[in-house]
């Protein structure tokens, strides 16, 4: 056992270094005074001030934030319904097709999703005059569509692992379907809804390909601006932006981790 | 079965009974829950493919939008024309460029999936065999990069791999090499990028499979004189196969259609079909050709994967 552990620990350690070295280098070089990535010019917050003074990036960040907020919320509503269709609706005509539609966005290459939605929007505009032009609205529709698939899968697995006796008891006691849902089922699946919302928010905030297809002129999201900057080479402002985003995510994940550890301790203490 | 067996608020009696109920009294709540996501996906997920298929059969034109109309009619002389153009598909077959791009995408995705498995397995194994309290920490460390921006993680490798980047500077300073290696804008960089960004997708299913494993099997094997590597190949690996398959699919599927990684890390000769479609659309503005590429990609790459996944799902239900 011991000998194997040494080999295993080294390879796994190398794996973790592989995972974190690029992220750490981004953080370190965001504080670099010199513009050259490999030359260390001393510590400085210069790139952070440049970042906050860069109107293009700040505007795009606001646009992306709004889109992510709305898309994630819509995706949670639609995705929860879809999750119920997958796990609690019994059989009905067309269930196979609908289940296929619900999970297919998960494996669809982004370029295809983006192209097909753009062509749909163009065709619809020609036929009904809606959506007039493309912009935030069309990006929200596109993001909602692919994010709801993730929410549906999360909600479905939560419903599948849930104790149904509570719902049965409520129904035996005469609860109406609507009160059953809002008083019993919804609180029980709330953790799944929260993680679904957070995942959708992140996915929407991060999407470059689909947004590039369905956005109109003058409606650049944050990833689109980053991509156009980064294509020309490494830019220290983007390092600063990355550091801020990583810090936010790290705080969130650490908080979730702390919560989980506490729960593990509580449950193991009870045993 | 008790009266309220199965799901509570849905009348989940025998299906014949349910259909009978549907005729007598429409259950609006149930209908709404099915119809709302159904309509949304029908309009924004299914119909778009029909539109793509339609446009793949039209001709590129200098117009807004830049393709010819399939159906035209002239009321005055009561003359209707219906034009189908298979030229895009013919061109796809005739020009080796597209075939090469499809093959090269599958090759790049397959090779990187294999390396992701090689890197991911020891990590997943270590996590599955560590103490529960440490497990949570290590799992969070694996998931943390997944929550940070994909684009920025790919970008981080640009600073690492470029000619005067961190890797080259390090190797030069230690004297391992005297000339900087050309790594950025090569296929090698694309492999690294895919392995790096999709590693969490590989580790999590592997971990789930390894964690479920019954460790007494290994003890039994050891008692019977099996060497550690024999136990690994004869017991651990076969039991981890479901995780290996799930992880490989989770990496391979998105990697085939990848655009960002080849665009930022790959060279101009790195052929991947997602990038070809992007260039066809954004650079050549040839919407019909881009649509034809998408349809072929859908039929050749996506549909088989969906069928495999379906078959897998059914197997799980049976077992």
Interface residues (C-beta under 8 A of the other chain):
Chain A: X3 X4 X8 X9 X11 X12 X15 X16 X18 X19 X20 X21 X22 X23 X25 X26 X29 X36 X37 X38 X78 X79 X81 X82 X84 X85 X87 X88 X89 X90 X91 X92 X94 X98 X100 X101 X102 X104 X105 X107 X108 X109 X110 X111 X112 X115 X116 X117 X119 X120 X122 X123 X126 X141 X142 X144 X145 X148 X152 X164 X167 X168 X170 X171 X172 X177 X178 X180 X181 X185 X202 X205 X206 X208 X209 X212 X213 X223 X226 X227 X230 X231 X233 X234 X238 X239 X241 X242 X245 X246 X249 X250 X252 X253 X254 X256 X257 X260 X261 X264 X265 X268
Chain B: X2 X3 X4 X5 X6 X7 X8 X9 X10 X11 X12 X15 X18 X29 X30 X33 X34 X36 X37 X38 X40 X41 X42 X43 X44 X45 X46 X47 X48 X49 X51 X52 X55 X65 X119 X120 X122 X123 X125 X126 X127 X132 X133 X136 X137 X140 X141 X142 X143 X144 X145 X147 X148 X149 X150 X151 X152 X153 X155 X156 X157 X158 X159 X160 X162 X164 X165 X166 X169 X196 X199 X228 X253 X254 X256 X257 X258 X259 X260 X263 X264 X274 X277 X278 X281 X282 X287 X290 X291 X294 X297 X298 X301 X302 X305 X306 X309
